[in-house]
């Protein structure tokens, strides 16, 4: 598997997590914050993987 696939997969995961933050913000702010932190980690991992 080329290393670009892993980076793209991490970016896609971050997109899903950001969507989760958007959809849960009004009802469960604590869970939304956790999802946001995970999204930031996924983006950071993707950047580190691609560099």
mmCIF entry with sequence, helices, sheets and N, C-alpha, C, O atoms, coordinates in Angstrom:
data_MODEL
# 
_entry.id   MODEL 
# 
_entity.id                         1 
_entity.type                       polymer 
_entity.pdbx_number_of_molecules   1 
# 
_entity_poly.entity_id                      1 
_entity_poly.type                           'polypeptide(L)' 
_entity_poly.nstd_linkage                   no 
_entity_poly.nstd_monomer                   no 
_entity_poly.pdbx_seq_one_letter_code       
;(UNK)(UNK)(UNK)(UNK)(UNK)(UNK)(UNK)(UNK)(UNK)(UNK)(UNK)(UNK)(UNK)(UNK)(UNK)(UNK)
(UNK)(UNK)(UNK)(UNK)(UNK)(UNK)(UNK)(UNK)(UNK)(UNK)(UNK)(UNK)(UNK)(UNK)(UNK)(UNK)
(UNK)(UNK)(UNK)(UNK)(UNK)(UNK)(UNK)(UNK)(UNK)(UNK)(UNK)(UNK)(UNK)(UNK)(UNK)(UNK)
(UNK)(UNK)(UNK)
;
_entity_poly.pdbx_seq_one_letter_code_can   XXXXXXXXXXXXXXXXXXXXXXXXXXXXXXXXXXXXXXXXXXXXXXXXXXX 
_entity_poly.pdbx_strand_id                 A 
# 
loop_
_entity_poly_seq.entity_id 
_entity_poly_seq.num 
_entity_poly_seq.mon_id 
_entity_poly_seq.hetero 
1 1  UNK n 
1 2  UNK n 
1 3  UNK n 
1 4  UNK n 
1 5  UNK n 
1 6  UNK n 
1 7  UNK n 
1 8  UNK n 
1 9  UNK n 
1 10 UNK n 
1 11 UNK n 
1 12 UNK n 
1 13 UNK n 
1 14 UNK n 
1 15 UNK n 
1 16 UNK n 
1 17 UNK n 
1 18 UNK n 
1 19 UNK n 
1 20 UNK n 
1 21 UNK n 
1 22 UNK n 
1 23 UNK n 
1 24 UNK n 
1 25 UNK n 
1 26 UNK n 
1 27 UNK n 
1 28 UNK n 
1 29 UNK n 
1 30 UNK n 
1 31 UNK n 
1 32 UNK n 
1 33 UNK n 
1 34 UNK n 
1 35 UNK n 
1 36 UNK n 
1 37 UNK n 
1 38 UNK n 
1 39 UNK n 
1 40 UNK n 
1 41 UNK n 
1 42 UNK n 
1 43 UNK n 
1 44 UNK n 
1 45 UNK n 
1 46 UNK n 
1 47 UNK n 
1 48 UNK n 
1 49 UNK n 
1 50 UNK n 
1 51 UNK n 
# 
_struct_asym.id          A 
_struct_asym.entity_id   1 
# 
loop_
_struct_conf.conf_type_id 
_struct_conf.id 
_struct_conf.pdbx_PDB_helix_id 
_struct_conf.beg_label_comp_id 
_struct_conf.beg_label_asym_id 
_struct_conf.beg_label_seq_id 
_struct_conf.pdbx_beg_PDB_ins_code 
_struct_conf.end_label_comp_id 
_struct_conf.end_label_asym_id 
_struct_conf.end_label_seq_id 
_struct_conf.pdbx_end_PDB_ins_code 
_struct_conf.beg_auth_comp_id 
_struct_conf.beg_auth_asym_id 
_struct_conf.beg_auth_seq_id 
_struct_conf.end_auth_comp_id 
_struct_conf.end_auth_asym_id 
_struct_conf.end_auth_seq_id 
_struct_conf.pdbx_PDB_helix_class 
_struct_conf.details 
_struct_conf.pdbx_PDB_helix_length 
HELX_P HELX_P1 AA1 UNK A 3  ? UNK A 24 ? UNK A 3  UNK A 24 1 ? 22 
HELX_P HELX_P2 AA2 UNK A 29 ? UNK A 50 ? UNK A 29 UNK A 50 1 ? 22 
# 
_struct_conf_type.id          HELX_P 
_struct_conf_type.criteria    ? 
_struct_conf_type.reference   ? 
# 
loop_
_atom_site.group_PDB 
_atom_site.id 
_atom_site.type_symbol 
_atom_site.label_atom_id 
_atom_site.label_alt_id 
_atom_site.label_comp_id 
_atom_site.label_asym_id 
_atom_site.label_entity_id 
_atom_site.label_seq_id 
_atom_site.pdbx_PDB_ins_code 
_atom_site.Cartn_x 
_atom_site.Cartn_y 
_atom_site.Cartn_z 
_atom_site.occupancy 
_atom_site.B_iso_or_equiv 
_atom_site.pdbx_formal_charge 
_atom_site.auth_seq_id 
_atom_site.auth_comp_id 
_atom_site.auth_asym_id 
_atom_site.auth_atom_id 
_atom_site.pdbx_PDB_model_num 
ATOM 1   N N  . UNK A 1 1  ? 0.851   -1.176 0.000  1.00 0.00 ? 1  UNK A N  1 
ATOM 2   C CA . UNK A 1 1  ? 0.000   0.000  0.000  1.00 0.00 ? 1  UNK A CA 1 
ATOM 3   C C  . UNK A 1 1  ? 0.896   1.238  0.000  1.00 0.00 ? 1  UNK A C  1 
ATOM 4   O O  . UNK A 1 1  ? 1.738   1.402  0.883  1.00 0.00 ? 1  UNK A O  1 
ATOM 5   N N  . UNK A 1 2  ? 0.714   2.093  -0.979 1.00 0.00 ? 2  UNK A N  1 
ATOM 6   C CA . UNK A 1 2  ? 1.516   3.330  -0.995 1.00 0.00 ? 2  UNK A CA 1 
ATOM 7   C C  . UNK A 1 2  ? 1.219   4.212  0.229  1.00 0.00 ? 2  UNK A C  1 
ATOM 8   O O  . UNK A 1 2  ? 0.110   4.210  0.763  1.00 0.00 ? 2  UNK A O  1 
ATOM 9   N N  . UNK A 1 3  ? 2.227   4.952  0.647  1.00 0.00 ? 3  UNK A N  1 
ATOM 10  C CA . UNK A 1 3  ? 2.050   5.749  1.862  1.00 0.00 ? 3  UNK A CA 1 
ATOM 11  C C  . UNK A 1 3  ? 1.049   6.879  1.681  1.00 0.00 ? 3  UNK A C  1 
ATOM 12  O O  . UNK A 1 3  ? 0.523   7.387  2.672  1.00 0.00 ? 3  UNK A O  1 
ATOM 13  N N  . UNK A 1 4  ? 0.768   7.289  0.448  1.00 0.00 ? 4  UNK A N  1 
ATOM 14  C CA . UNK A 1 4  ? -0.214  8.343  0.231  1.00 0.00 ? 4  UNK A CA 1 
ATOM 15  C C  . UNK A 1 4  ? -1.615  7.896  0.631  1.00 0.00 ? 4  UNK A C  1 
ATOM 16  O O  . UNK A 1 4  ? -2.427  8.713  1.068  1.00 0.00 ? 4  UNK A O  1 
ATOM 17  N N  . UNK A 1 5  ? -1.905  6.600  0.485  1.00 0.00 ? 5  UNK A N  1 
ATOM 18  C CA . UNK A 1 5  ? -3.228  6.087  0.847  1.00 0.00 ? 5  UNK A CA 1 
ATOM 19  C C  . UNK A 1 5  ? -3.496  6.248  2.338  1.00 0.00 ? 5  UNK A C  1 
ATOM 20  O O  . UNK A 1 5  ? -4.618  6.552  2.743  1.00 0.00 ? 5  UNK A O  1 
ATOM 21  N N  . UNK A 1 6  ? -2.477  6.047  3.140  1.00 0.00 ? 6  UNK A N  1 
ATOM 22  C CA . UNK A 1 6  ? -2.645  6.199  4.586  1.00 0.00 ? 6  UNK A CA 1 
ATOM 23  C C  . UNK A 1 6  ? -2.929  7.654  4.930  1.00 0.00 ? 6  UNK A C  1 
ATOM 24  O O  . UNK A 1 6  ? -3.806  7.933  5.748  1.00 0.00 ? 6  UNK A O  1 
ATOM 25  N N  . UNK A 1 7  ? -2.208  8.578  4.326  1.00 0.00 ? 7  UNK A N  1 
ATOM 26  C CA . UNK A 1 7  ? -2.440  10.001 4.583  1.00 0.00 ? 7  UNK A CA 1 
ATOM 27  C C  . UNK A 1 7  ? -3.819  10.440 4.137  1.00 0.00 ? 7  UNK A C  1 
ATOM 28  O O  . UNK A 1 7  ? -4.488  11.199 4.838  1.00 0.00 ? 7  UNK A O  1 
ATOM 29  N N  . UNK A 1 8  ? -4.249  9.973  2.981  1.00 0.00 ? 8  UNK A N  1 
ATOM 30  C CA . UNK A 1 8  ? -5.588  10.318 2.493  1.00 0.00 ? 8  UNK A CA 1 
ATOM 31  C C  . UNK A 1 8  ? -6.654  9.704  3.395  1.00 0.00 ? 8  UNK A C  1 
ATOM 32  O O  . UNK A 1 8  ? -7.681  10.327 3.665  1.00 0.00 ? 8  UNK A O  1 
ATOM 33  N N  . UNK A 1 9  ? -6.408  8.488  3.857  1.00 0.00 ? 9  UNK A N  1 
ATOM 34  C CA . UNK A 1 9  ? -7.344  7.853  4.787  1.00 0.00 ? 9  UNK A CA 1 
ATOM 35  C C  . UNK A 1 9  ? -7.462  8.619  6.091  1.00 0.00 ? 9  UNK A C  1 
ATOM 36  O O  . UNK A 1 9  ? -8.558  8.762  6.633  1.00 0.00 ? 9  UNK A O  1 
ATOM 37  N N  . UNK A 1 10 ? -6.342  9.112  6.599  1.00 0.00 ? 10 UNK A N  1 
ATOM 38  C CA . UNK A 1 10 ? -6.381  9.909  7.826  1.00 0.00 ? 10 UNK A CA 1 
ATOM 39  C C  . UNK A 1 10 ? -7.124  11.229 7.615  1.00 0.00 ? 10 UNK A C  1 
ATOM 40  O O  . UNK A 1 10 ? -7.847  11.687 8.500  1.00 0.00 ? 10 UNK A O  1 
ATOM 41  N N  . UNK A 1 11 ? -6.945  11.837 6.443  1.00 0.00 ? 11 UNK A N  1 
ATOM 42  C CA . UNK A 1 11 ? -7.689  13.067 6.156  1.00 0.00 ? 11 UNK A CA 1 
ATOM 43  C C  . UNK A 1 11 ? -9.187  12.789 6.042  1.00 0.00 ? 11 UNK A C  1 
ATOM 44  O O  . UNK A 1 11 ? -10.006 13.594 6.485  1.00 0.00 ? 11 UNK A O  1 
ATOM 45  N N  . UNK A 1 12 ? -9.541  11.656 5.449  1.00 0.00 ? 12 UNK A N  1 
ATOM 46  C CA . UNK A 1 12 ? -10.955 11.280 5.364  1.00 0.00 ? 12 UNK A CA 1 
ATOM 47  C C  . UNK A 1 12 ? -11.531 11.024 6.756  1.00 0.00 ? 12 UNK A C  1 
ATOM 48  O O  . UNK A 1 12 ? -12.656 11.429 7.050  1.00 0.00 ? 12 UNK A O  1 
ATOM 49  N N  . UNK A 1 13 ? -10.766 10.357 7.604  1.00 0.00 ? 13 UNK A N  1 
ATOM 50  C CA . UNK A 1 13 ? -11.195 10.126 8.978  1.00 0.00 ? 13 UNK A CA 1 
ATOM 51  C C  . UNK A 1 13 ? -11.404 11.452 9.709  1.00 0.00 ? 13 UNK A C  1 
ATOM 52  O O  . UNK A 1 13 ? -12.369 11.608 10.457 1.00 0.00 ? 13 UNK A O  1 
ATOM 53  N N  . UNK A 1 14 ? -10.511 12.392 9.493  1.00 0.00 ? 14 UNK A N  1 
ATOM 54  C CA . UNK A 1 14 ? -10.652 13.708 10.115 1.00 0.00 ? 14 UNK A CA 1 
ATOM 55  C C  . UNK A 1 14 ? -11.922 14.399 9.625  1.00 0.00 ? 14 UNK A C  1 
ATOM 56  O O  . UNK A 1 14 ? -12.605 15.069 10.399 1.00 0.00 ? 14 UNK A O  1 
ATOM 57  N N  . UNK A 1 15 ? -12.235 14.238 8.357  1.00 0.00 ? 15 UNK A N  1 
ATOM 58  C CA . UNK A 1 15 ? -13.470 14.820 7.836  1.00 0.00 ? 15 UNK A CA 1 
ATOM 59  C C  . UNK A 1 15 ? -14.702 14.240 8.503  1.00 0.00 ? 15 UNK A C  1 
ATOM 60  O O  . UNK A 1 15 ? -15.622 14.979 8.854  1.00 0.00 ? 15 UNK A O  1 
ATOM 61  N N  . UNK A 1 16 ? -14.732 12.923 8.685  1.00 0.00 ? 16 UNK A N  1 
ATOM 62  C CA . UNK A 1 16 ? -15.858 12.301 9.379  1.00 0.00 ? 16 UNK A CA 1 
ATOM 63  C C  . UNK A 1 16 ? -15.939 12.777 10.828 1.00 0.00 ? 16 UNK A C  1 
ATOM 64  O O  . UNK A 1 16 ? -17.030 13.018 11.346 1.00 0.00 ? 16 UNK A O  1 
ATOM 65  N N  . UNK A 1 17 ? -14.793 12.910 11.474 1.00 0.00 ? 17 UNK A N  1 
ATOM 66  C CA . UNK A 1 17 ? -14.790 13.372 12.863 1.00 0.00 ? 17 UNK A CA 1 
ATOM 67  C C  . UNK A 1 17 ? -15.280 14.816 12.971 1.00 0.00 ? 17 UNK A C  1 
ATOM 68  O O  . UNK A 1 17 ? -16.004 15.157 13.906 1.00 0.00 ? 17 UNK A O  1 
ATOM 69  N N  . UNK A 1 18 ? -14.892 15.659 12.025 1.00 0.00 ? 18 UNK A N  1 
ATOM 70  C CA . UNK A 1 18 ? -15.363 17.044 12.044 1.00 0.00 ? 18 UNK A CA 1 
ATOM 71  C C  . UNK A 1 18 ? -16.871 17.091 11.809 1.00 0.00 ? 18 UNK A C  1 
ATOM 72  O O  . UNK A 1 18 ? -17.570 17.909 12.407 1.00 0.00 ? 18 UNK A O  1 
ATOM 73  N N  . UNK A 1 19 ? -17.368 16.223 10.945 1.00 0.00 ? 19 UNK A N  1 
ATOM 74  C CA . UNK A 1 19 ? -18.810 16.110 10.760 1.00 0.00 ? 19 UNK A CA 1 
ATOM 75  C C  . UNK A 1 19 ? -19.506 15.688 12.040 1.00 0.00 ? 19 UNK A C  1 
ATOM 76  O O  . UNK A 1 19 ? -20.603 16.158 12.342 1.00 0.00 ? 19 UNK A O  1 
ATOM 77  N N  . UNK A 1 20 ? -18.872 14.805 12.790 1.00 0.00 ? 20 UNK A N  1 
ATOM 78  C CA . UNK A 1 20 ? -19.420 14.397 14.085 1.00 0.00 ? 20 UNK A CA 1 
ATOM 79  C C  . UNK A 1 20 ? -19.437 15.542 15.080 1.00 0.00 ? 20 UNK A C  1 
ATOM 80  O O  . UNK A 1 20 ? -20.377 15.675 15.864 1.00 0.00 ? 20 UNK A O  1 
ATOM 81  N N  . UNK A 1 21 ? -18.407 16.362 15.052 1.00 0.00 ? 21 UNK A N  1 
ATOM 82  C CA . UNK A 1 21 ? -18.376 17.544 15.931 1.00 0.00 ? 21 UNK A CA 1 
ATOM 83  C C  . UNK A 1 21 ? -19.539 18.461 15.591 1.00 0.00 ? 21 UNK A C  1 
ATOM 84  O O  . UNK A 1 21 ? -20.241 18.948 16.477 1.00 0.00 ? 21 UNK A O  1 
ATOM 85  N N  . UNK A 1 22 ? -19.733 18.688 14.307 1.00 0.00 ? 22 UNK A N  1 
ATOM 86  C CA . UNK A 1 22 ? -20.813 19.585 13.864 1.00 0.00 ? 22 UNK A CA 1 
ATOM 87  C C  . UNK A 1 22 ? -22.184 19.053 14.275 1.00 0.00 ? 22 UNK A C  1 
ATOM 88  O O  . UNK A 1 22 ? -23.047 19.821 14.700 1.00 0.00 ? 22 UNK A O  1 
ATOM 89  N N  . UNK A 1 23 ? -22.385 17.756 14.150 1.00 0.00 ? 23 UNK A N  1 
ATOM 90  C CA . UNK A 1 23 ? -23.707 17.209 14.420 1.00 0.00 ? 23 UNK A CA 1 
ATOM 91  C C  . UNK A 1 23 ? -23.990 17.031 15.910 1.00 0.00 ? 23 UNK A C  1 
ATOM 92  O O  . UNK A 1 23 ? -25.156 17.026 16.305 1.00 0.00 ? 23 UNK A O  1 
ATOM 93  N N  . UNK A 1 24 ? -22.972 16.885 16.743 1.00 0.00 ? 24 UNK A N  1 
ATOM 94  C CA . UNK A 1 24 ? -23.206 16.663 18.173 1.00 0.00 ? 24 UNK A CA 1 
ATOM 95  C C  . UNK A 1 24 ? -23.003 17.902 19.032 1.00 0.00 ? 24 UNK A C  1 
ATOM 96  O O  . UNK A 1 24 ? -23.200 17.838 20.245 1.00 0.00 ? 24 UNK A O  1 
ATOM 97  N N  . UNK A 1 25 ? -22.617 19.022 18.444 1.00 0.00 ? 25 UNK A N  1 
ATOM 98  C CA . UNK A 1 25 ? -22.274 20.196 19.251 1.00 0.00 ? 25 UNK A CA 1 
ATOM 99  C C  . UNK A 1 25 ? -23.439 20.683 20.091 1.00 0.00 ? 25 UNK A C  1 
ATOM 100 O O  . UNK A 1 25 ? -23.238 21.064 21.244 1.00 0.00 ? 25 UNK A O  1 
ATOM 101 N N  . UNK A 1 26 ? -24.661 20.682 19.550 1.00 0.00 ? 26 UNK A N  1 
ATOM 102 C CA . UNK A 1 26 ? -25.809 21.228 20.294 1.00 0.00 ? 26 UNK A CA 1 
ATOM 103 C C  . UNK A 1 26 ? -26.251 20.317 21.434 1.00 0.00 ? 26 UNK A C  1 
ATOM 104 O O  . UNK A 1 26 ? -26.763 20.803 22.442 1.00 0.00 ? 26 UNK A O  1 
ATOM 105 N N  . UNK A 1 27 ? -26.064 19.017 21.294 1.00 0.00 ? 27 UNK A N  1 
ATOM 106 C CA . UNK A 1 27 ? -26.596 18.101 22.299 1.00 0.00 ? 27 UNK A CA 1 
ATOM 107 C C  . UNK A 1 27 ? -25.544 17.613 23.295 1.00 0.00 ? 27 UNK A C  1 
ATOM 108 O O  . UNK A 1 27 ? -25.845 17.466 24.479 1.00 0.00 ? 27 UNK A O  1 
ATOM 109 N N  . UNK A 1 28 ? -24.331 17.362 22.842 1.00 0.00 ? 28 UNK A N  1 
ATOM 110 C CA . UNK A 1 28 ? -23.306 16.790 23.717 1.00 0.00 ? 28 UNK A CA 1 
ATOM 111 C C  . UNK A 1 28 ? -21.981 17.500 23.462 1.00 0.00 ? 28 UNK A C  1 
ATOM 112 O O  . UNK A 1 28 ? -21.146 17.023 22.693 1.00 0.00 ? 28 UNK A O  1 
ATOM 113 N N  . UNK A 1 29 ? -21.803 18.627 24.106 1.00 0.00 ? 29 UNK A N  1 
ATOM 114 C CA . UNK A 1 29 ? -20.605 19.434 23.866 1.00 0.00 ? 29 UNK A CA 1 
ATOM 115 C C  . UNK A 1 29 ? -19.320 18.725 24.297 1.00 0.00 ? 29 UNK A C  1 
ATOM 116 O O  . UNK A 1 29 ? -18.289 18.871 23.641 1.00 0.00 ? 29 UNK A O  1 
ATOM 117 N N  . UNK A 1 30 ? -19.367 17.974 25.371 1.00 0.00 ? 30 UNK A N  1 
ATOM 118 C CA . UNK A 1 30 ? -18.169 17.269 25.830 1.00 0.00 ? 30 UNK A CA 1 
ATOM 119 C C  . UNK A 1 30 ? -17.710 16.235 24.819 1.00 0.00 ? 30 UNK A C  1 
ATOM 120 O O  . UNK A 1 30 ? -16.519 16.139 24.526 1.00 0.00 ? 30 UNK A O  1 
ATOM 121 N N  . UNK A 1 31 ? -18.639 15.466 24.288 1.00 0.00 ? 31 UNK A N  1 
ATOM 122 C CA . UNK A 1 31 ? -18.306 14.471 23.272 1.00 0.00 ? 31 UNK A CA 1 
ATOM 123 C C  . UNK A 1 31 ? -17.830 15.148 22.001 1.00 0.00 ? 31 UNK A C  1 
ATOM 124 O O  . UNK A 1 31 ? -16.938 14.636 21.323 1.00 0.00 ? 31 UNK A O  1 
ATOM 125 N N  . UNK A 1 32 ? -18.413 16.295 21.667 1.00 0.00 ? 32 UNK A N  1 
ATOM 126 C CA . UNK A 1 32 ? -17.991 17.031 20.474 1.00 0.00 ? 32 UNK A CA 1 
ATOM 127 C C  . UNK A 1 32 ? -16.548 17.517 20.622 1.00 0.00 ? 32 UNK A C  1 
ATOM 128 O O  . UNK A 1 32 ? -15.790 17.513 19.652 1.00 0.00 ? 32 UNK A O  1 
ATOM 129 N N  . UNK A 1 33 ? -16.177 17.926 21.805 1.00 0.00 ? 33 UNK A N  1 
ATOM 130 C CA . UNK A 1 33 ? -14.800 18.369 22.042 1.00 0.00 ? 33 UNK A CA 1 
ATOM 131 C C  . UNK A 1 33 ? -13.832 17.197 21.868 1.00 0.00 ? 33 UNK A C  1 
ATOM 132 O O  . UNK A 1 33 ? -12.762 17.350 21.280 1.00 0.00 ? 33 UNK A O  1 
ATOM 133 N N  . UNK A 1 34 ? -14.213 16.033 22.381 1.00 0.00 ? 34 UNK A N  1 
ATOM 134 C CA . UNK A 1 34 ? -13.367 14.845 22.217 1.00 0.00 ? 34 UNK A CA 1 
ATOM 135 C C  . UNK A 1 34 ? -13.211 14.516 20.731 1.00 0.00 ? 34 UNK A C  1 
ATOM 136 O O  . UNK A 1 34 ? -12.108 14.216 20.277 1.00 0.00 ? 34 UNK A O  1 
ATOM 137 N N  . UNK A 1 35 ? -14.303 14.571 19.978 1.00 0.00 ? 35 UNK A N  1 
ATOM 138 C CA . UNK A 1 35 ? -14.225 14.320 18.543 1.00 0.00 ? 35 UNK A CA 1 
ATOM 139 C C  . UNK A 1 35 ? -13.345 15.360 17.852 1.00 0.00 ? 35 UNK A C  1 
ATOM 140 O O  . UNK A 1 35 ? -12.606 15.029 16.925 1.00 0.00 ? 35 UNK A O  1 
ATOM 141 N N  . UNK A 1 36 ? -13.419 16.603 18.293 1.00 0.00 ? 36 UNK A N  1 
ATOM 142 C CA . UNK A 1 36 ? -12.585 17.650 17.714 1.00 0.00 ? 36 UNK A CA 1 
ATOM 143 C C  . UNK A 1 36 ? -11.107 17.400 17.957 1.00 0.00 ? 36 UNK A C  1 
ATOM 144 O O  . UNK A 1 36 ? -10.284 17.600 17.063 1.00 0.00 ? 36 UNK A O  1 
ATOM 145 N N  . UNK A 1 37 ? -10.769 16.968 19.154 1.00 0.00 ? 37 UNK A N  1 
ATOM 146 C CA . UNK A 1 37 ? -9.372  16.657 19.467 1.00 0.00 ? 37 UNK A CA 1 
ATOM 147 C C  . UNK A 1 37 ? -8.886  15.494 18.602 1.00 0.00 ? 37 UNK A C  1 
ATOM 148 O O  . UNK A 1 37 ? -7.766  15.519 18.092 1.00 0.00 ? 37 UNK A O  1 
ATOM 149 N N  . UNK A 1 38 ? -9.728  14.482 18.440 1.00 0.00 ? 38 UNK A N  1 
ATOM 150 C CA . UNK A 1 38 ? -9.357  13.355 17.589 1.00 0.00 ? 38 UNK A CA 1 
ATOM 151 C C  . UNK A 1 38 ? -9.195  13.784 16.135 1.00 0.00 ? 38 UNK A C  1 
ATOM 152 O O  . UNK A 1 38 ? -8.324  13.274 15.432 1.00 0.00 ? 38 UNK A O  1 
ATOM 153 N N  . UNK A 1 39 ? -10.027 14.716 15.680 1.00 0.00 ? 39 UNK A N  1 
ATOM 154 C CA . UNK A 1 39 ? -9.903  15.220 14.309 1.00 0.00 ? 39 UNK A CA 1 
ATOM 155 C C  . UNK A 1 39 ? -8.585  15.964 14.125 1.00 0.00 ? 39 UNK A C  1 
ATOM 156 O O  . UNK A 1 39 ? -7.923  15.810 13.099 1.00 0.00 ? 39 UNK A O  1 
ATOM 157 N N  . UNK A 1 40 ? -8.208  16.758 15.099 1.00 0.00 ? 40 UNK A N  1 
ATOM 158 C CA . UNK A 1 40 ? -6.933  17.480 15.022 1.00 0.00 ? 40 UNK A CA 1 
ATOM 159 C C  . UNK A 1 40 ? -5.766  16.499 15.006 1.00 0.00 ? 40 UNK A C  1 
ATOM 160 O O  . UNK A 1 40 ? -4.800  16.694 14.269 1.00 0.00 ? 40 UNK A O  1 
ATOM 161 N N  . UNK A 1 41 ? -5.851  15.455 15.810 1.00 0.00 ? 41 UNK A N  1 
ATOM 162 C CA . UNK A 1 41 ? -4.794  14.441 15.820 1.00 0.00 ? 41 UNK A CA 1 
ATOM 163 C C  . UNK A 1 41 ? -4.724  13.714 14.472 1.00 0.00 ? 41 UNK A C  1 
ATOM 164 O O  . UNK A 1 41 ? -3.634  13.412 13.986 1.00 0.00 ? 41 UNK A O  1 
ATOM 165 N N  . UNK A 1 42 ? -5.875  13.438 13.873 1.00 0.00 ? 42 UNK A N  1 
ATOM 166 C CA . UNK A 1 42 ? -5.885  12.754 12.573 1.00 0.00 ? 42 UNK A CA 1 
ATOM 167 C C  . UNK A 1 42 ? -5.272  13.648 11.494 1.00 0.00 ? 42 UNK A C  1 
ATOM 168 O O  . UNK A 1 42 ? -4.520  13.166 10.647 1.00 0.00 ? 42 UNK A O  1 
ATOM 169 N N  . UNK A 1 43 ? -5.585  14.932 11.518 1.00 0.00 ? 43 UNK A N  1 
ATOM 170 C CA . UNK A 1 43 ? -4.988  15.851 10.534 1.00 0.00 ? 43 UNK A CA 1 
ATOM 171 C C  . UNK A 1 43 ? -3.486  15.954 10.765 1.00 0.00 ? 43 UNK A C  1 
ATOM 172 O O  . UNK A 1 43 ? -2.709  15.926 9.811  1.00 0.00 ? 43 UNK A O  1 
ATOM 173 N N  . UNK A 1 44 ? -3.079  16.071 11.998 1.00 0.00 ? 44 UNK A N  1 
ATOM 174 C CA . UNK A 1 44 ? -1.650  16.127 12.303 1.00 0.00 ? 44 UNK A CA 1 
ATOM 175 C C  . UNK A 1 44 ? -0.927  14.851 11.889 1.00 0.00 ? 44 UNK A C  1 
ATOM 176 O O  . UNK A 1 44 ? 0.188   14.911 11.371 1.00 0.00 ? 44 UNK A O  1 
ATOM 177 N N  . UNK A 1 45 ? -1.543  13.715 12.111 1.00 0.00 ? 45 UNK A N  1 
ATOM 178 C CA . UNK A 1 45 ? -0.956  12.459 11.688 1.00 0.00 ? 45 UNK A CA 1 
ATOM 179 C C  . UNK A 1 45 ? -0.848  12.353 10.177 1.00 0.00 ? 45 UNK A C  1 
ATOM 180 O O  . UNK A 1 45 ? 0.139   11.840 9.649  1.00 0.00 ? 45 UNK A O  1 
ATOM 181 N N  . UNK A 1 46 ? -1.870  12.841 9.484  1.00 0.00 ? 46 UNK A N  1 
ATOM 182 C CA . UNK A 1 46 ? -1.836  12.814 8.015  1.00 0.00 ? 46 UNK A CA 1 
ATOM 183 C C  . UNK A 1 46 ? -0.728  13.701 7.477  1.00 0.00 ? 46 UNK A C  1 
ATOM 184 O O  . UNK A 1 46 ? -0.018  13.324 6.545  1.00 0.00 ? 46 UNK A O  1 
ATOM 185 N N  . UNK A 1 47 ? -0.584  14.874 8.061  1.00 0.00 ? 47 UNK A N  1 
ATOM 186 C CA . UNK A 1 47 ? 0.477   15.779 7.609  1.00 0.00 ? 47 UNK A CA 1 
ATOM 187 C C  . UNK A 1 47 ? 1.839   15.162 7.884  1.00 0.00 ? 47 UNK A C  1 
ATOM 188 O O  . UNK A 1 47 ? 2.721   15.183 7.025  1.00 0.00 ? 47 UNK A O  1 
ATOM 189 N N  . UNK A 1 48 ? 2.010   14.615 9.078  1.00 0.00 ? 48 UNK A N  1 
ATOM 190 C CA . UNK A 1 48 ? 3.297   13.991 9.414  1.00 0.00 ? 48 UNK A CA 1 
ATOM 191 C C  . UNK A 1 48 ? 3.573   12.786 8.513  1.00 0.00 ? 48 UNK A C  1 
ATOM 192 O O  . UNK A 1 48 ? 4.716   12.553 8.120  1.00 0.00 ? 48 UNK A O  1 
ATOM 193 N N  . UNK A 1 49 ? 2.542   12.032 8.191  1.00 0.00 ? 49 UNK A N  1 
ATOM 194 C CA . UNK A 1 49 ? 2.732   10.849 7.363  1.00 0.00 ? 49 UNK A CA 1 
ATOM 195 C C  . UNK A 1 49 ? 3.127   11.243 5.930  1.00 0.00 ? 49 UNK A C  1 
ATOM 196 O O  . UNK A 1 49 ? 3.978   10.600 5.316  1.00 0.00 ? 49 UNK A O  1 
ATOM 197 N N  . UNK A 1 50 ? 2.505   12.296 5.411  1.00 0.00 ? 50 UNK A N  1 
ATOM 198 C CA . UNK A 1 50 ? 2.770   12.694 4.038  1.00 0.00 ? 50 UNK A CA 1 
ATOM 199 C C  . UNK A 1 50 ? 4.095   13.445 3.875  1.00 0.00 ? 50 UNK A C  1 
ATOM 200 O O  . UNK A 1 50 ? 4.655   13.490 2.779  1.00 0.00 ? 50 UNK A O  1 
ATOM 201 N N  . UNK A 1 51 ? 4.591   14.030 4.957  1.00 0.00 ? 51 UNK A N  1 
ATOM 202 C CA . UNK A 1 51 ? 5.872   14.753 4.892  1.00 0.00 ? 51 UNK A CA 1 
ATOM 203 C C  . UNK A 1 51 ? 6.966   13.744 5.114  1.00 0.00 ? 51 UNK A C  1 
ATOM 204 O O  . UNK A 1 51 ? 8.145   14.099 5.107  1.00 0.00 ? 51 UNK A O  1 
# 
